[in-house]
Amino acid sequence: MKEIPVSSFLELHQALQGCRNNPLWIFRGQSDVSWKLIPKAGRSPFNRVEDDALFYSWKSDAIQYIADKPRTELEWLAIAQHHGLATRLLDWTRNPLVAAFFAVWENANTDAALFAFFSCEIVAADYDASPFYSETKRNVFVWGPDAISPRIIRQQGIFTVHEPAKTPLYILKGMDELICLRIDKNYRQKLREELAHYGITRATLFPDLEGLANYHNWKIHYEFPNFRQAT
């Protein structure tokens, strides 16, 4: 895996030049560069149980809350992932600036990572084979969902599906390529501010009242808008 150091927006822009104009590139931000590209169901403590059992247990209870039923098991998994269940899906985006936001939006004293992954194949939204019991194990594949939630739309979301959940992404085949843009820990806060200037904030990526509230709380720390001063 190629690693590129990033400590300014210019360096970020230059590092992403090779990923332009090709829809097969997808991006993911992680707060700590040392974390492996493994979905939540493949990490402790969730890897103590089979993730299909966890998923089907959730699904049997979730049906009562879902008016428009998902068409496929992968769509069910995406809904479960969206609401916080540990699944074998790993979140990615087609927009590198969105990935950069998720890399640095939390305060941390570590270098962050923006991963760029080129996959030769993206499985169609209506792919209906079971992600648990497929006859041909893909190890890791990319799946592009339809607009099944407002967050997926805003975040230009896409997923890697890991079979089994503990499989890391660095198992690559053929022409696949993985690049890590290592974001310097001293650049994290500045990059958050620069992304906000370009409209990449919690308010735009989480289109609900919680996202809006988080964004306004953040402005107090970093933008100092003309709110009435406390006395």
C-alpha positions, 0 to 999 in steps of 0.5 A: 500500500502506497502512503502519502504524507499530507500536512496542507490542503495543497498537498491533499489536492495534489495527492488526489489528482490521480483519482480524478474522473474515474468512478471506480475510486472510492474513499474512506476517512479514519481518525487513526492511521494505525487502524486496519480496514476491517468492519465493525463486526470483524473487530472486538468485541463483536467478532466473538459471535457470528455476525449473521446471527447478530444481523438476523436477530436485529432484522426480526425485531427491526421489521416492525419499524420499517415501512418500506422493506428493503429489497435485498439482504445487502439493503437490509445490511445497509439499513442496519449499518446506518442505525449502528449495528455491527455489520460486515459492511465498511463505509466509504464515499465517492467524495474524497472531501467527505472522507477527509471530514470523517478522518479529522472531525474528532479531536485526536492526537494521532495522524489520521488517514484518508484511504483511496481504493480503486476497485476493478468492479463495483457490484450493482445496487440490485445485487441479491446474492446473500452476503453471508452464504454466497457460493463464490467467496469474494473476500472483499467487494464493493457494493454501490447502494441505491438512495436508501437513506438521506445520509447515504445520498448526502455522503455519497455513500458506498460500501465494501462487503467483507466475507468474513467480517474479519477480512481486512481490505489489504487482501487485493486482487488483479488491478485493485489499488489502495493508497493511504493519505496520512494526515498530520495530526497538527493539520487536523483542526485546520483541515476541519476549518477548510472543509467547512469553508467548502461546505463539508460539515456535520450539517450537510452530511447528517441532514437531520436535527442532530447533525445541525445541532452538532454543527452549531456547537462546533461553530462556537469553538472554531468560527466564533460567529456573531452570537450575543456574548454571555455576561 
